[in-house]
Amino acid sequence: MAAIPDAVPKAEPLHRFANRPYQVFGKDYVPAAAPAPFRQTGVGSWYGRRFHGAPTSSGEPYDMYAMSAAHPTLPIPSYARVTNLANGRSVVVRINDRGPFHSDRIIDLSYTAAWKLGYAQAGSARVEVQALLPGSEVPLQLASKPQAAPQFPTQATITEPTGVYLQLGAFSSREAAETFRARVYRELAWLSDAIRVIGVVSVFRLHLGPYRSQDEARSIADRIQSELKLRPMLVTR
């Protein structure tokens, strides 16, 4: 794996759907509309064999041996330099997926990228993430004005069967919703309830249920929160 080269920043068209605003477990995310100055410090993690070959938010199959990463808001695709603050090691990765959606993590690296940074065995490390310009390995300078987030029309309310649901997220494309639904099923192998994509105009919500009562729904929400560190929203129709 030491011989696997870093990703090389290059100009690529942005993904049609993966850069739209979305919501996961009640939290709103607004991806950057274009490469822009960005620096972030926090906990980096990694994902590996369990997701190898599964579709990423870009539609590409995840390759645990590629120099790639998942980030909640950096453009897809784009490039970033990630530095392990404990040992000074750095790698360049290509952002092609969304996540992590754990509140205490800022980026999910491929297994190889985490291995090269020296924290694959530990599982996580404190890292610095810096956006890179296409064709350059020099981080973008944090000097320009922040870009306005793209605006999307207000959506209508959808009619659903009466019941109690858990909302796992809201997305502006069906593709993104389906990708996250598959990820939830992979991470929660015990989950047997159906996760439905409820679509109206350009909002696609993931609803789990219905349940017979709010208490029953809350017990499932508690278990999801304990494993994913994310709290589903309780929705009553």
Buried (B, 14 or more C-beta within 10 A) or exposed (E): EEEBEBBEBEEBEBBEBBBBBBBBBBBEBBBBBEBBBBBBEEBBBBBBEEBBEBBBBBBBEBBBBBBBBBBBBBBBBBBBBBBBEEEEBBBBBBBBBBBBBBEEBBBBBBBBBBBBBBBBEEEBBBBBBBBBBEEEBEBBEEEEEEEEEEEEEEEEEBEBEEBBBBBBBBBBBEBBBBBBBBBBEEBBEEBEEEBBBBBEEEBBBBBBBBBEEEEEBBEBBEEBBEEBBBBBBBBEE
